[in-house]
Amino acid sequence: MDGTVENTAKHTTPDGVPFDRHSQLEQIQSGLVEGERLVAVYDAHGIGTGFIGLTDRRVIIQDKSFVGEKTAVTSVPYPRISSVSVLSNKSFAGQYFSSGTIGIHVGALTYEVEFRGSEKAQHVHNVILNRIVGS
């Protein structure tokens, strides 16, 4: 798995894919294209984001920030991502992943994803970074 860190997800599929909620995993699995491989599905909290899924081809983000109880599930192919950031409200104090929040930059948009724990943020960041810079 790209960007492997200690698995802090609540569950793991028989294939070793970490995930937090069965409903989120099922939603992502139902939208995979032929031959696409799932990497992880993590629950997120904070403004707008419900969860994030990573595959070998794209990032899938559930965005709940639309007006009137509308929700979007947005697919972002890795080549469309210009950068990924670790977000922090304070000084890094010598630690790169001092936060459980990342920013995914796609054109003029930034998707801010906040996780319950910096390990998940680090895993997602590393998977995206490996895909956009080539490994």
CNS distance restraints for C-alpha pairs under 8 A (distance, minus, plus):
assign (resid   1 and name CA) (resid  39 and name CA) 6.74 0.50 0.50
assign (resid   2 and name CA) (resid  39 and name CA) 7.89 0.50 0.50
assign (resid   2 and name CA) (resid 126 and name CA) 7.22 0.50 0.50
assign (resid   2 and name CA) (resid 127 and name CA) 5.23 0.50 0.50
assign (resid   2 and name CA) (resid 130 and name CA) 7.17 0.50 0.50
assign (resid   3 and name CA) (resid 123 and name CA) 5.61 0.50 0.50
assign (resid   3 and name CA) (resid 124 and name CA) 7.66 0.50 0.50
assign (resid   3 and name CA) (resid 126 and name CA) 4.72 0.50 0.50
assign (resid   3 and name CA) (resid 127 and name CA) 4.99 0.50 0.50
assign (resid   3 and name CA) (resid 130 and name CA) 7.33 0.50 0.50
assign (resid   4 and name CA) (resid 123 and name CA) 6.22 0.50 0.50
assign (resid   4 and name CA) (resid 126 and name CA) 7.96 0.50 0.50
assign (resid   5 and name CA) (resid 119 and name CA) 6.89 0.50 0.50
assign (resid   5 and name CA) (resid 122 and name CA) 7.61 0.50 0.50
assign (resid   5 and name CA) (resid 123 and name CA) 5.94 0.50 0.50
assign (resid   6 and name CA) (resid 119 and name CA) 7.16 0.50 0.50
assign (resid   7 and name CA) (resid  18 and name CA) 6.96 0.50 0.50
assign (resid   7 and name CA) (resid 119 and name CA) 7.92 0.50 0.50
assign (resid   8 and name CA) (resid 119 and name CA) 6.90 0.50 0.50
assign (resid   8 and name CA) (resid 120 and name CA) 6.95 0.50 0.50
assign (resid   9 and name CA) (resid  18 and name CA) 5.48 0.50 0.50
assign (resid   9 and name CA) (resid  19 and name CA) 5.43 0.50 0.50
assign (resid   9 and name CA) (resid  20 and name CA) 5.38 0.50 0.50
assign (resid   9 and name CA) (resid  42 and name CA) 7.23 0.50 0.50
assign (resid   9 and name CA) (resid 120 and name CA) 7.74 0.50 0.50
assign (resid  10 and name CA) (resid  18 and name CA) 7.51 0.50 0.50
assign (resid  10 and name CA) (resid  19 and name CA) 6.35 0.50 0.50
assign (resid  10 and name CA) (resid  20 and name CA) 4.84 0.50 0.50
assign (resid  10 and name CA) (resid  21 and name CA) 7.63 0.50 0.50
assign (resid  11 and name CA) (resid  18 and name CA) 5.87 0.50 0.50
assign (resid  11 and name CA) (resid  19 and name CA) 5.34 0.50 0.50
assign (resid  11 and name CA) (resid  20 and name CA) 5.84 0.50 0.50
assign (resid  11 and name CA) (resid  21 and name CA) 7.71 0.50 0.50
assign (resid  12 and name CA) (resid  16 and name CA) 5.42 0.50 0.50
assign (resid  12 and name CA) (resid  17 and name CA) 5.26 0.50 0.50
assign (resid  12 and name CA) (resid  18 and name CA) 4.42 0.50 0.50
assign (resid  12 and name CA) (resid  19 and name CA) 5.91 0.50 0.50
assign (resid  13 and name CA) (resid  17 and name CA) 5.14 0.50 0.50
assign (resid  13 and name CA) (resid  18 and name CA) 6.61 0.50 0.50
assign (resid  13 and name CA) (resid  19 and name CA) 7.65 0.50 0.50
assign (resid  17 and name CA) (resid  38 and name CA) 6.93 0.50 0.50
assign (resid  17 and name CA) (resid  39 and name CA) 5.69 0.50 0.50
assign (resid  17 and name CA) (resid  40 and name CA) 5.41 0.50 0.50
assign (resid  17 and name CA) (resid  41 and name CA) 7.85 0.50 0.50
assign (resid  18 and name CA) (resid  39 and name CA) 7.50 0.50 0.50
assign (resid  18 and name CA) (resid  40 and name CA) 5.10 0.50 0.50
assign (resid  18 and name CA) (resid  41 and name CA) 6.43 0.50 0.50
assign (resid  18 and name CA) (resid  42 and name CA) 7.66 0.50 0.50
assign (resid  19 and name CA) (resid  25 and name CA) 6.64 0.50 0.50
assign (resid  19 and name CA) (resid  40 and name CA) 5.87 0.50 0.50
assign (resid  19 and name CA) (resid  41 and name CA) 4.58 0.50 0.50
assign (resid  19 and name CA) (resid  42 and name CA) 5.40 0.50 0.50
assign (resid  19 and name CA) (resid  43 and name CA) 7.79 0.50 0.50
assign (resid  20 and name CA) (resid  24 and name CA) 7.81 0.50 0.50
assign (resid  20 and name CA) (resid  25 and name CA) 7.95 0.50 0.50
assign (resid  20 and name CA) (resid  41 and name CA) 6.72 0.50 0.50
assign (resid  20 and name CA) (resid  42 and name CA) 5.46 0.50 0.50
assign (resid  20 and name CA) (resid  43 and name CA) 5.83 0.50 0.50
assign (resid  21 and name CA) (resid  25 and name CA) 6.36 0.50 0.50
assign (resid  21 and name CA) (resid  42 and name CA) 7.70 0.50 0.50
assign (resid  21 and name CA) (resid  43 and name CA) 7.03 0.50 0.50
assign (resid  22 and name CA) (resid  26 and name CA) 6.11 0.50 0.50
assign (resid  23 and name CA) (resid  27 and name CA) 6.18 0.50 0.50
assign (resid  24 and name CA) (resid  28 and name CA) 6.27 0.50 0.50
assign (resid  24 and name CA) (resid  41 and name CA) 7.11 0.50 0.50
assign (resid  24 and name CA) (resid  43 and name CA) 7.86 0.50 0.50
assign (resid  24 and name CA) (resid  51 and name CA) 7.23 0.50 0.50
assign (resid  25 and name CA) (resid  29 and name CA) 6.05 0.50 0.50
assign (resid  25 and name CA) (resid  41 and name CA) 6.16 0.50 0.50
assign (resid  26 and name CA) (resid  30 and name CA) 6.03 0.50 0.50
assign (resid  27 and name CA) (resid  31 and name CA) 6.78 0.50 0.50
assign (resid  28 and name CA) (resid  32 and name CA) 6.62 0.50 0.50
assign (resid  28 and name CA) (resid  41 and name CA) 7.85 0.50 0.50
assign (resid  28 and name CA) (resid  53 and name CA) 6.74 0.50 0.50
assign (resid  28 and name CA) (resid  60 and name CA) 7.75 0.50 0.50
assign (resid  29 and name CA) (resid  38 and name CA) 7.77 0.50 0.50
assign (resid  32 and name CA) (resid  36 and name CA) 6.03 0.50 0.50
assign (resid  32 and name CA) (resid  37 and name CA) 7.91 0.50 0.50
assign (resid  36 and name CA) (resid  55 and name CA) 6.78 0.50 0.50
assign (resid  36 and name CA) (resid  56 and name CA) 6.43 0.50 0.50
assign (resid  36 and name CA) (resid  57 and name CA) 6.78 0.50 0.50
assign (resid  37 and name CA) (resid  55 and name CA) 5.46 0.50 0.50
assign (resid  37 and name CA) (resid  56 and name CA) 5.46 0.50 0.50
assign (resid  37 and name CA) (resid  57 and name CA) 7.79 0.50 0.50
assign (resid  38 and name CA) (resid  53 and name CA) 7.82 0.50 0.50
assign (resid  38 and name CA) (resid  54 and name CA) 6.25 0.50 0.50
assign (resid  38 and name CA) (resid  55 and name CA) 4.27 0.50 0.50
assign (resid  38 and name CA) (resid  56 and name CA) 6.47 0.50 0.50
assign (resid  39 and name CA) (resid  53 and name CA) 7.61 0.50 0.50
assign (resid  39 and name CA) (resid  54 and name CA) 5.24 0.50 0.50
assign (resid  39 and name CA) (resid  55 and name CA) 4.91 0.50 0.50
assign (resid  39 and name CA) (resid  56 and name CA) 6.64 0.50 0.50
assign (resid  40 and name CA) (resid  53 and name CA) 5.74 0.50 0.50
assign (resid  40 and name CA) (resid  54 and name CA) 5.22 0.50 0.50
assign (resid  40 and name CA) (resid  55 and name CA) 7.07 0.50 0.50
assign (resid  41 and name CA) (resid  51 and name CA) 7.17 0.50 0.50
assign (resid  41 and name CA) (resid  52 and name CA) 5.74 0.50 0.50
assign (resid  41 and name CA) (resid  53 and name CA) 4.26 0.50 0.50
assign (resid  41 and name CA) (resid  54 and name CA) 6.35 0.50 0.50
assign (resid  42 and name CA) (resid  51 and name CA) 5.71 0.50 0.50
assign (resid  42 and name CA) (resid  52 and name CA) 5.50 0.50 0.50
assign (resid  42 and name CA) (resid  53 and name CA) 6.47 0.50 0.50
assign (resid  42 and name CA) (resid 115 and name CA) 7.82 0.50 0.50
assign (resid  42 and name CA) (resid 120 and name CA) 7.43 0.50 0.50
assign (resid  43 and name CA) (resid  50 and name CA) 6.37 0.50 0.50
assign (resid  43 and name CA) (resid  51 and name CA) 4.42 0.50 0.50
assign (resid  43 and name CA) (resid  52 and name CA) 6.60 0.50 0.50
assign (resid  43 and name CA) (resid 115 and name CA) 6.88 0.50 0.50
assign (resid  43 and name CA) (resid 116 and name CA) 7.92 0.50 0.50
assign (resid  44 and name CA) (resid  49 and name CA) 6.10 0.50 0.50
assign (resid  44 and name CA) (resid  50 and name CA) 5.28 0.50 0.50
assign (resid  44 and name CA) (resid  51 and name CA) 4.76 0.50 0.50
assign (resid  44 and name CA) (resid  52 and name CA) 6.96 0.50 0.50
assign (resid  44 and name CA) (resid 113 and name CA) 6.37 0.50 0.50
assign (resid  44 and name CA) (resid 114 and name CA) 5.48 0.50 0.50
assign (resid  44 and name CA) (resid 115 and name CA) 4.80 0.50 0.50
assign (resid  44 and name CA) (resid 116 and name CA) 6.94 0.50 0.50
assign (resid  45 and name CA) (resid  49 and name CA) 6.10 0.50 0.50
assign (resid  45 and name CA) (resid  50 and name CA) 6.13 0.50 0.50
assign (resid  45 and name CA) (resid  51 and name CA) 7.65 0.50 0.50
assign (resid  45 and name CA) (resid 113 and name CA) 7.31 0.50 0.50
assign (resid  45 and name CA) (resid 114 and name CA) 5.48 0.50 0.50
assign (resid  45 and name CA) (resid 115 and name CA) 6.14 0.50 0.50
assign (resid  45 and name CA) (resid 116 and name CA) 7.46 0.50 0.50
assign (resid  46 and name CA) (resid 113 and name CA) 7.44 0.50 0.50
assign (resid  46 and name CA) (resid 114 and name CA) 5.94 0.50 0.50
assign (resid  47 and name CA) (resid  64 and name CA) 7.97 0.50 0.50
assign (resid  47 and name CA) (resid  65 and name CA) 7.03 0.50 0.50
assign (resid  48 and name CA) (resid  63 and name CA) 5.28 0.50 0.50
assign (resid  48 and name CA) (resid  64 and name CA) 4.48 0.50 0.50
assign (resid  48 and name CA) (resid  65 and name CA) 4.24 0.50 0.50
assign (resid  48 and name CA) (resid  66 and name CA) 7.96 0.50 0.50
assign (resid  49 and name CA) (resid  61 and name CA) 7.11 0.50 0.50
assign (resid  49 and name CA) (resid  62 and name CA) 5.67 0.50 0.50
assign (resid  49 and name CA) (resid  63 and name CA) 4.73 0.50 0.50
assign (resid  49 and name CA) (resid  64 and name CA) 5.77 0.50 0.50
assign (resid  49 and name CA) (resid  65 and name CA) 7.33 0.50 0.50
assign (resid  49 and name CA) (resid 112 and name CA) 7.63 0.50 0.50
assign (resid  49 and name CA) (resid 113 and name CA) 6.26 0.50 0.50
assign (resid  49 and name CA) (resid 114 and name CA) 7.83 0.50 0.50
assign (resid  50 and name CA) (resid  61 and name CA) 7.61 0.50 0.50
assign (resid  50 and name CA) (resid  62 and name CA) 5.22 0.50 0.50
assign (resid  50 and name CA) (resid  63 and name CA) 6.26 0.50 0.50
assign (resid  50 and name CA) (resid  64 and name CA) 6.57 0.50 0.50
assign (resid  51 and name CA) (resid  61 and name CA) 6.05 0.50 0.50
assign (resid  51 and name CA) (resid  62 and name CA) 5.38 0.50 0.50
assign (resid  51 and name CA) (resid  63 and name CA) 7.98 0.50 0.50
assign (resid  52 and name CA) (resid  59 and name CA) 7.11 0.50 0.50
assign (resid  52 and name CA) (resid  60 and name CA) 5.60 0.50 0.50
assign (resid  52 and name CA) (resid  61 and name CA) 4.57 0.50 0.50
assign (resid  52 and name CA) (resid  62 and name CA) 6.37 0.50 0.50
assign (resid  52 and name CA) (resid 113 and name CA) 7.93 0.50 0.50
assign (resid  53 and name CA) (resid  59 and name CA) 5.83 0.50 0.50
assign (resid  53 and name CA) (resid  60 and name CA) 4.82 0.50 0.50
assign (resid  53 and name CA) (resid  61 and name CA) 6.41 0.50 0.50
assign (resid  54 and name CA) (resid  58 and name CA) 6.24 0.50 0.50
assign (resid  54 and name CA) (resid  59 and name CA) 4.80 0.50 0.50
assign (resid  54 and name CA) (resid  60 and name CA) 6.28 0.50 0.50
assign (resid  54 and name CA) (resid 124 and name CA) 7.65 0.50 0.50
assign (resid  55 and name CA) (resid  59 and name CA) 6.41 0.50 0.50
assign (resid  57 and name CA) (resid  77 and name CA) 6.07 0.50 0.50
assign (resid  57 and name CA) (resid  78 and name CA) 6.48 0.50 0.50
assign (resid  58 and name CA) (resid  75 and name CA) 6.44 0.50 0.50
assign (resid  58 and name CA) (resid  76 and name CA) 5.40 0.50 0.50
assign (resid  58 and name CA) (resid  77 and name CA) 4.13 0.50 0.50
assign (resid  58 and name CA) (resid  78 and name CA) 5.25 0.50 0.50
assign (resid  59 and name CA) (resid  75 and name CA) 5.78 0.50 0.50
assign (resid  59 and name CA) (resid  76 and name CA) 5.14 0.50 0.50
assign (resid  59 and name CA) (resid  77 and name CA) 6.32 0.50 0.50
assign (resid  59 and name CA) (resid  78 and name CA) 6.93 0.50 0.50
assign (resid  60 and name CA) (resid  73 and name CA) 6.68 0.50 0.50
assign (resid  60 and name CA) (resid  74 and name CA) 5.54 0.50 0.50
assign (resid  60 and name CA) (resid  75 and name CA) 4.49 0.50 0.50
assign (resid  60 and name CA) (resid  76 and name CA) 6.28 0.50 0.50
assign (resid  61 and name CA) (resid  73 and name CA) 5.61 0.50 0.50
assign (resid  61 and name CA) (resid  74 and name CA) 5.20 0.50 0.50
assign (resid  61 and name CA) (resid  75 and name CA) 6.56 0.50 0.50
assign (resid  62 and name CA) (resid  71 and name CA) 7.02 0.50 0.50
assign (resid  62 and name CA) (resid  72 and name CA) 5.77 0.50 0.50
assign (resid  62 and name CA) (resid  73 and name CA) 4.38 0.50 0.50
assign (resid  62 and name CA) (resid  74 and name CA) 6.31 0.50 0.50
assign (resid  63 and name CA) (resid  71 and name CA) 5.76 0.50 0.50
assign (resid  63 and name CA) (resid  72 and name CA) 5.11 0.50 0.50
assign (resid  63 and name CA) (resid  73 and name CA) 6.12 0.50 0.50
assign (resid  63 and name CA) (resid  74 and name CA) 7.24 0.50 0.50
assign (resid  64 and name CA) (resid  69 and name CA) 7.50 0.50 0.50
assign (resid  64 and name CA) (resid  70 and name CA) 6.56 0.50 0.50
assign (resid  64 and name CA) (resid  71 and name CA) 4.57 0.50 0.50
assign (resid  64 and name CA) (resid  72 and name CA) 6.48 0.50 0.50
assign (resid  65 and name CA) (resid  70 and name CA) 7.69 0.50 0.50
assign (resid  65 and name CA) (resid  71 and name CA) 7.10 0.50 0.50
assign (resid  66 and name CA) (resid  70 and name CA) 5.40 0.50 0.50
assign (resid  66 and name CA) (resid  71 and name CA) 6.30 0.50 0.50
assign (resid  66 and name CA) (resid  72 and name CA) 7.78 0.50 0.50
assign (resid  76 and name CA) (resid  80 and name CA) 6.59 0.50 0.50
assign (resid  76 and name CA) (resid  81 and name CA) 7.28 0.50 0.50
assign (resid  76 and name CA) (resid 106 and name CA) 8.00 0.50 0.50
assign (resid  77 and name CA) (resid  81 and name CA) 7.16 0.50 0.50
assign (resid  78 and name CA) (resid 128 and name CA) 7.18 0.50 0.50
assign (resid  78 and name CA) (resid 131 and name CA) 6.30 0.50 0.50
assign (resid  78 and name CA) (resid 132 and name CA) 6.00 0.50 0.50
assign (resid  79 and name CA) (resid 132 and name CA) 6.32 0.50 0.50
assign (resid  80 and name CA) (resid 106 and name CA) 6.07 0.50 0.50
assign (resid  80 and name CA) (resid 107 and name CA) 7.55 0.50 0.50
assign (resid  81 and name CA) (resid 104 and name CA) 6.99 0.50 0.50
assign (resid  81 and name CA) (resid 105 and name CA) 5.78 0.50 0.50
assign (resid  81 and name CA) (resid 106 and name CA) 4.77 0.50 0.50
assign (resid  81 and name CA) (resid 107 and name CA) 7.41 0.50 0.50
assign (resid  81 and name CA) (resid 132 and name CA) 6.95 0.50 0.50
assign (resid  82 and name CA) (resid 105 and name CA) 5.66 0.50 0.50
assign (resid  82 and name CA) (resid 106 and name CA) 5.78 0.50 0.50
assign (resid  82 and name CA) (resid 107 and name CA) 6.91 0.50 0.50
assign (resid  82 and name CA) (resid 132 and name CA) 7.55 0.50 0.50
assign (resid  83 and name CA) (resid 104 and name CA) 6.32 0.50 0.50
assign (resid  83 and name CA) (resid 105 and name CA) 5.27 0.50 0.50
assign (resid  83 and name CA) (resid 106 and name CA) 7.53 0.50 0.50
assign (resid  83 and name CA) (resid 129 and name CA) 7.64 0.50 0.50
assign (resid  83 and name CA) (resid 132 and name CA) 7.66 0.50 0.50
assign (resid  84 and name CA) (resid 102 and name CA) 6.98 0.50 0.50
assign (resid  84 and name CA) (resid 103 and name CA) 5.59 0.50 0.50
assign (resid  84 and name CA) (resid 104 and name CA) 4.67 0.50 0.50
assign (resid  84 and name CA) (resid 105 and name CA) 6.03 0.50 0.50
assign (resid  84 and name CA) (resid 125 and name CA) 6.53 0.50 0.50
assign (resid  84 and name CA) (resid 128 and name CA) 7.12 0.50 0.50
assign (resid  84 and name CA) (resid 129 and name CA) 6.73 0.50 0.50
assign (resid  85 and name CA) (resid 102 and name CA) 5.34 0.50 0.50
assign (resid  85 and name CA) (resid 103 and name CA) 4.81 0.50 0.50
assign (resid  85 and name CA) (resid 104 and name CA) 6.52 0.50 0.50
assign (resid  85 and name CA) (resid 125 and name CA) 7.45 0.50 0.50
assign (resid  86 and name CA) (resid  96 and name CA) 7.80 0.50 0.50
assign (resid  86 and name CA) (resid  97 and name CA) 6.85 0.50 0.50
assign (resid  86 and name CA) (resid  99 and name CA) 7.07 0.50 0.50
assign (resid  86 and name CA) (resid 101 and name CA) 6.20 0.50 0.50
assign (resid  86 and name CA) (resid 102 and name CA) 4.55 0.50 0.50
assign (resid  86 and name CA) (resid 103 and name CA) 6.40 0.50 0.50
assign (resid  86 and name CA) (resid 125 and name CA) 7.63 0.50 0.50
assign (resid  87 and name CA) (resid  99 and name CA) 6.48 0.50 0.50
assign (resid  87 and name CA) (resid 100 and name CA) 7.87 0.50 0.50
assign (resid  87 and name CA) (resid 101 and name CA) 5.39 0.50 0.50
assign (resid  87 and name CA) (resid 102 and name CA) 5.32 0.50 0.50
assign (resid  87 and name CA) (resid 103 and name CA) 6.62 0.50 0.50
assign (resid  88 and name CA) (resid  92 and name CA) 7.32 0.50 0.50
assign (resid  88 and name CA) (resid  98 and name CA) 6.97 0.50 0.50
assign (resid  88 and name CA) (resid  99 and name CA) 5.58 0.50 0.50
assign (resid  88 and name CA) (resid 101 and name CA) 7.19 0.50 0.50
assign (resid  92 and name CA) (resid  96 and name CA) 6.11 0.50 0.50
assign (resid  92 and name CA) (resid  97 and name CA) 7.65 0.50 0.50
assign (resid  92 and name CA) (resid  98 and name CA) 6.02 0.50 0.50
assign (resid  97 and name CA) (resid 118 and name CA) 6.34 0.50 0.50
assign (resid  97 and name CA) (resid 121 and name CA) 7.97 0.50 0.50
assign (resid  97 and name CA) (resid 122 and name CA) 6.64 0.50 0.50
assign (resid  98 and name CA) (resid 118 and name CA) 6.92 0.50 0.50
assign (resid  99 and name CA) (resid 117 and name CA) 7.72 0.50 0.50
assign (resid  99 and name CA) (resid 118 and name CA) 5.54 0.50 0.50
assign (resid  99 and name CA) (resid 121 and name CA) 7.76 0.50 0.50
assign (resid 100 and name CA) (resid 114 and name CA) 5.74 0.50 0.50
assign (resid 100 and name CA) (resid 115 and name CA) 5.12 0.50 0.50
assign (resid 100 and name CA) (resid 116 and name CA) 6.47 0.50 0.50
assign (resid 100 and name CA) (resid 117 and name CA) 5.18 0.50 0.50
assign (resid 100 and name CA) (resid 118 and name CA) 3.97 0.50 0.50
assign (resid 100 and name CA) (resid 119 and name CA) 7.38 0.50 0.50
assign (resid 100 and name CA) (resid 120 and name CA) 7.28 0.50 0.50
assign (resid 100 and name CA) (resid 121 and name CA) 5.18 0.50 0.50
assign (resid 100 and name CA) (resid 122 and name CA) 7.74 0.50 0.50
assign (resid 101 and name CA) (resid 112 and name CA) 6.99 0.50 0.50
assign (resid 101 and name CA) (resid 113 and name CA) 5.58 0.50 0.50
assign (resid 101 and name CA) (resid 114 and name CA) 4.20 0.50 0.50
assign (resid 101 and name CA) (resid 115 and name CA) 6.04 0.50 0.50
assign (resid 101 and name CA) (resid 118 and name CA) 7.43 0.50 0.50
assign (resid 101 and name CA) (resid 121 and name CA) 6.09 0.50 0.50
assign (resid 102 and name CA) (resid 112 and name CA) 5.88 0.50 0.50
assign (resid 102 and name CA) (resid 113 and name CA) 5.45 0.50 0.50
assign (resid 102 and name CA) (resid 114 and name CA) 6.56 0.50 0.50
assign (resid 102 and name CA) (resid 121 and name CA) 6.33 0.50 0.50
assign (resid 102 and name CA) (resid 125 and name CA) 6.99 0.50 0.50
assign (resid 103 and name CA) (resid 110 and name CA) 6.03 0.50 0.50
assign (resid 103 and name CA) (resid 111 and name CA) 5.53 0.50 0.50
assign (resid 103 and name CA) (resid 112 and name CA) 4.53 0.50 0.50
assign (resid 103 and name CA) (resid 113 and name CA) 6.33 0.50 0.50
assign (resid 104 and name CA) (resid 110 and name CA) 5.42 0.50 0.50
assign (resid 104 and name CA) (resid 111 and name CA) 5.04 0.50 0.50
assign (resid 104 and name CA) (resid 112 and name CA) 6.49 0.50 0.50
assign (resid 104 and name CA) (resid 113 and name CA) 7.93 0.50 0.50
assign (resid 105 and name CA) (resid 109 and name CA) 5.89 0.50 0.50
assign (resid 105 and name CA) (resid 110 and name CA) 4.45 0.50 0.50
assign (resid 105 and name CA) (resid 111 and name CA) 6.48 0.50 0.50
assign (resid 106 and name CA) (resid 110 and name CA) 6.15 0.50 0.50
assign (resid 106 and name CA) (resid 111 and name CA) 7.89 0.50 0.50
assign (resid 114 and name CA) (resid 121 and name CA) 7.57 0.50 0.50
assign (resid 115 and name CA) (resid 120 and name CA) 6.52 0.50 0.50
assign (resid 115 and name CA) (resid 121 and name CA) 6.16 0.50 0.50
assign (resid 116 and name CA) (resid 120 and name CA) 7.53 0.50 0.50
assign (resid 117 and name CA) (resid 121 and name CA) 7.01 0.50 0.50
assign (resid 118 and name CA) (resid 122 and name CA) 6.03 0.50 0.50
assign (resid 119 and name CA) (resid 123 and name CA) 6.21 0.50 0.50
assign (resid 120 and name CA) (resid 124 and name CA) 6.18 0.50 0.50
assign (resid 121 and name CA) (resid 125 and name CA) 5.98 0.50 0.50
assign (resid 122 and name CA) (resid 126 and name CA) 6.01 0.50 0.50
assign (resid 123 and name CA) (resid 127 and name CA) 6.18 0.50 0.50
assign (resid 124 and name CA) (resid 128 and name CA) 6.21 0.50 0.50
assign (resid 125 and name CA) (resid 129 and name CA) 5.97 0.50 0.50
assign (resid 126 and name CA) (resid 130 and name CA) 5.96 0.50 0.50
assign (resid 127 and name CA) (resid 131 and name CA) 6.33 0.50 0.50
assign (resid 128 and name CA) (resid 132 and name CA) 6.18 0.50 0.50
assign (resid 129 and name CA) (resid 133 and name CA) 6.01 0.50 0.50
assign (resid 130 and name CA) (resid 134 and name CA) 5.62 0.50 0.50
assign (resid 130 and name CA) (resid 135 and name CA) 5.77 0.50 0.50
assign (resid 131 and name CA) (resid 135 and name CA) 6.98 0.50 0.50
